């Protein structure tokens, strides 16, 4: 299609085509296109540079402030090597000792040189169980029983087992419940009852 453009000068009208602009032409549209392509290229180049920087290993020395490193003499290096060798030998000896299950001299002395308590005066000597119990004086060493009511059931059972045969001899022919009632009445008055001891 052709367009006719009017001008004020009165010259002949010029015909213009609407065809796409030629490549490399000097039109406005081609200039805009080359600008945007140039920007795109620059952005792409910047992104490539950033990717290269990210893929490279960071240079640790670039960010550090240079700190003067003290010089190490040959004798100091030799001392360090000797100390490392001594530690390695010590670890090897400890590993051997663990595997062979042997003890060092100090550890052996601690095990062997234990005081013999067989002749100790504080140990009780007795010929029978009764003598040993008498010498131990358990009642003196035990603390005062603050809650005897907790052991009430066991004490009653022991009392009942001791009294039942005696009552059966004294009063034969009673039923089992009658014996139990009599034992309960005796238990209430007995000095073995912890509730009576607490009341005292």
C-alpha positions as CSV (number, residue, x, y, z in Angstrom):
1,X,0.0,0.0,0.0
2,X,1.1,3.4,-0.7
3,X,0.7,6.4,1.4
4,X,0.5,9.9,0.3
5,X,1.9,12.5,2.5
6,X,0.9,16.1,2.2
7,X,3.5,18.8,2.8
8,X,3.0,22.5,3.2
9,X,5.5,23.5,0.6
10,X,3.3,22.6,-2.3
11,X,5.7,20.0,-3.7
12,X,4.6,16.8,-5.1
13,X,3.4,14.2,-2.7
14,X,5.9,11.4,-1.9
15,X,4.9,7.8,-1.9
16,X,6.1,5.6,1.0
17,X,5.9,1.9,1.3
18,X,5.0,0.0,4.5
19,X,7.4,-2.8,3.9
20,X,9.7,-3.9,6.7
21,X,12.9,-1.9,6.9
22,X,16.1,-3.3,5.3
23,X,18.9,-4.7,7.3
24,X,21.7,-2.4,8.0
25,X,19.5,0.5,7.0
26,X,19.7,3.8,8.8
27,X,16.0,3.9,9.9
28,X,14.9,4.6,13.5
29,X,13.5,1.1,14.0
30,X,16.9,-0.5,13.2
31,X,18.7,1.9,15.6
32,X,16.3,0.9,18.4
33,X,16.8,-2.7,17.7
34,X,20.6,-2.5,17.7
35,X,20.5,-0.6,21.1
36,X,18.4,-3.3,22.7
37,X,20.6,-6.0,21.2
38,X,23.7,-4.2,22.6
39,X,22.1,-4.0,26.1
40,X,21.2,-7.7,26.0
41,X,24.8,-8.5,25.0
42,X,26.2,-6.5,27.8
43,X,23.9,-8.1,30.3
44,X,24.7,-11.5,29.0
45,X,28.5,-10.8,29.3
46,X,28.0,-9.5,32.9
47,X,26.1,-12.7,33.8
48,X,28.8,-14.9,32.2
49,X,31.5,-13.1,34.2
50,X,29.5,-13.5,37.5
51,X,29.1,-17.2,36.7
52,X,32.8,-17.6,36.1
53,X,33.6,-15.8,39.4
54,X,31.1,-18.1,41.3
55,X,32.5,-21.3,39.7
56,X,36.1,-20.4,40.6
57,X,37.3,-21.2,44.1
58,X,37.4,-18.1,46.3
59,X,40.8,-16.7,46.9
60,X,41.2,-16.8,50.6
61,X,44.3,-14.6,50.6
62,X,42.5,-11.8,48.7
63,X,40.2,-11.0,51.6
64,X,42.8,-11.4,54.4
65,X,44.9,-8.7,55.8
66,X,48.5,-9.8,55.7
67,X,49.6,-10.8,59.1
68,X,53.3,-11.1,59.6
69,X,54.1,-14.8,60.2
70,X,56.9,-15.3,62.8
71,X,59.9,-17.2,61.3
72,X,60.5,-20.7,62.6
73,X,64.0,-21.8,63.1
74,X,65.4,-25.2,62.2
75,X,65.8,-26.1,65.9
76,X,62.2,-25.3,66.7
77,X,61.1,-27.5,63.8
78,X,63.2,-30.3,65.1
79,X,61.7,-29.9,68.6
80,X,58.2,-30.0,67.1
81,X,59.0,-33.2,65.2
82,X,60.4,-34.8,68.3
83,X,57.3,-33.9,70.3
84,X,55.1,-35.4,67.6
85,X,57.2,-38.6,67.5
86,X,56.9,-38.9,71.3
87,X,53.1,-38.5,71.2
88,X,52.9,-41.2,68.4
89,X,55.0,-43.6,70.4
90,X,53.0,-43.0,73.6
91,X,49.7,-43.7,71.8
92,X,51.2,-46.9,70.3
93,X,52.3,-48.1,73.7
94,X,48.9,-47.4,75.2
95,X,47.2,-49.3,72.3
96,X,49.6,-52.2,72.9
97,X,48.9,-52.2,76.6
98,X,45.1,-52.2,76.0
99,X,45.4,-55.1,73.6
100,X,47.7,-57.2,75.8
101,X,45.8,-56.2,79.0
102,X,48.9,-55.4,81.0
103,X,49.2,-52.7,83.6
104,X,51.8,-50.1,84.1
105,X,54.0,-50.1,87.2
106,X,52.0,-47.5,89.0
107,X,48.7,-49.1,88.2
108,X,50.0,-52.5,89.3
109,X,51.2,-51.1,92.6
110,X,47.8,-49.5,93.2
111,X,46.2,-52.9,92.7
112,X,48.7,-55.0,94.7
113,X,49.5,-52.6,97.6
114,X,46.1,-52.7,99.2
115,X,46.0,-52.7,103.0
116,X,45.2,-56.1,104.5
117,X,42.1,-55.8,106.7
118,X,42.3,-59.4,108.0
119,X,44.1,-58.3,111.2
120,X,42.1,-55.1,111.6
121,X,40.9,-54.4,115.2
122,X,37.6,-53.0,114.1
123,X,36.6,-56.3,112.5
124,X,34.4,-58.5,114.7
125,X,35.7,-61.9,115.7
126,X,33.1,-64.5,116.7
127,X,32.8,-68.2,116.8
128,X,29.0,-68.4,116.2
129,X,26.3,-66.4,114.6
130,X,24.8,-65.4,117.9
131,X,28.2,-64.0,119.1
132,X,28.6,-62.0,115.9
133,X,25.1,-60.5,116.2
134,X,25.8,-59.6,119.8
135,X,29.1,-57.9,119.0
136,X,27.7,-56.0,116.0
137,X,25.3,-53.9,118.1
138,X,23.0,-53.3,115.2
139,X,20.5,-51.4,117.2
140,X,23.0,-48.7,118.1
141,X,24.2,-48.1,114.6
142,X,20.8,-48.0,112.9
143,X,19.0,-44.6,112.8
144,X,15.7,-44.2,114.7
145,X,12.8,-45.7,112.8
146,X,10.6,-42.6,112.0
147,X,7.9,-44.5,110.2
148,X,7.3,-47.8,111.9
149,X,3.7,-47.9,110.7
150,X,4.9,-48.7,107.2
151,X,6.2,-52.1,108.4
152,X,3.0,-52.8,110.5
153,X,1.7,-55.6,108.3
154,X,5.0,-57.6,108.3
155,X,5.4,-57.2,112.0
156,X,1.8,-58.4,112.6
157,X,2.4,-61.4,110.5
158,X,5.5,-62.3,112.5
159,X,3.6,-61.8,115.7
160,X,0.7,-63.9,114.5
161,X,3.0,-66.8,113.5
162,X,4.7,-66.7,117.0
163,X,1.4,-66.5,119.0
164,X,-0.8,-68.9,117.1
165,X,0.9,-72.1,118.2
166,X,1.1,-70.9,121.8
167,X,-2.7,-70.0,121.9
168,X,-3.6,-73.4,120.3
169,X,-1.8,-75.1,123.2
170,X,-3.4,-73.0,125.9
171,X,-6.9,-73.0,124.4
172,X,-7.5,-76.0,122.1
173,X,-10.8,-76.5,120.2
174,X,-11.4,-73.0,119.0
175,X,-12.0,-72.0,115.4
176,X,-9.4,-70.3,113.3
177,X,-11.2,-66.9,113.4
178,X,-11.5,-67.1,117.2
179,X,-7.7,-67.6,117.4
180,X,-7.2,-64.6,115.0
181,X,-9.5,-62.4,117.1
182,X,-7.5,-63.3,120.2
183,X,-4.2,-62.6,118.4
184,X,-5.6,-59.2,117.3
185,X,-6.5,-58.2,120.8
186,X,-3.0,-59.3,122.1
187,X,-1.4,-57.3,119.2
188,X,-3.2,-54.1,120.2
189,X,-1.6,-54.4,123.7
190,X,1.7,-55.9,122.6
191,X,5.0,-53.9,123.0
192,X,6.0,-55.2,119.5
193,X,3.3,-53.1,117.9
194,X,4.9,-50.0,116.5
195,X,1.8,-48.0,117.1
196,X,2.2,-48.6,120.8
197,X,5.9,-47.6,120.6
198,X,5.0,-44.3,118.9
199,X,2.4,-43.5,121.5
200,X,5.0,-44.0,124.3
